[in-house]
Amino acid sequence: MIIRNRKTSKTYEISKEGYDMLVQRKISRNYEILDSSDIPKPKIIIPKVIEEYQKNPEIIRIHKQTK
């Protein structure tokens, strides 16, 4: 959901659970709801190298750099 602070006019993306916490703290009246649809959390993109390491940890070995 997208809300806007009435004083500063800054917009924030929060979940409905986050807005419920604002209601419990009684500060929800300071915000205006622009979009009431819940925004799902995006998945974290895991690099391919890490996925390969998780499958077989012996593939990648960490070597110390010598000076």
Buried (B, 14 or more C-beta within 10 A) or exposed (E): BBBBEEEEEEEEEBEEEEBEEBEEEEEBEEBEEEEEEEEEEEEEEEEEEEEEBEEEEEEEEEEEEEE
